[in-house]
């Protein structure tokens, strides 16, 4: 086993036909889907608790006071303003957490991760297959929050238009890709907790979910716009409430570039991974 892994470790990340890459990716994803499909209600509801608490506490509680003194930059009320942020937040948390814990479980507990490393599949396909499973997890939970948003606002098309769903999928791709990399590198579940506490939780509040990043001072704005969640939140609000002419098109390439960079890092990690 060690010799096989050593030989695999030295294998470079080579180019290969897109068809082969796609087939290998779907093969890896199918293994994840077989486990995921029996837990669809659990996955769909798992990221719903925090957004619901934020919606009630901030949107309906604090929001009623805010609406009396100011008008939000998107949406008619502060509740409507934060709902796209809640969709972004839930998709981020589940895409990252579900992917990370899935890989950690295979690596640290069931010890089945070595079997996947021996697949005759390209390292990029291994990353993309895991990332695709994370995207599906995130979209399931985001779908639950979108349903809540529609019930609160009555705006069906605002939350299911193609541009809105594209941004949600890209957000899932970014944080599922990050989850793959973290899952491959942490040595224990405590390590996952550190990443969650020092990366995901701060981003949940600083990623524009509760405020308009454009109103911040220049120094804070520079920090906030370093976070990929900010681009998702800004884009989702525009896609939900603003005309197409006012949509910030830069948000899409930014998320695509971040997801691509993470995919390259993940593929390199898989090509040298040894468990």
Secondary structure by P-SEA (a helix, b strand, c coil): caaaaaaaaacccccccaaaaaaaaaaaaaaaaaaaaacaaaaaaccaaaaaaaaaacccaaaaaaaacccccccccccccaaaaaaaaaaaaaaaaaaaaaaaaacccccaaaaaaaccccaaaaaaaaaaaaaaaaaaaaaaaaaaaaaacccccccccaaaaaaaaaaaaaaaaaaaaaaaccccaaaaaaaaaacccccccccccccccccccaaaaaaaaacaaaaaaaaaaaaccccccccccaaaaaaaaaaaaaaaaaaaaaaaccc
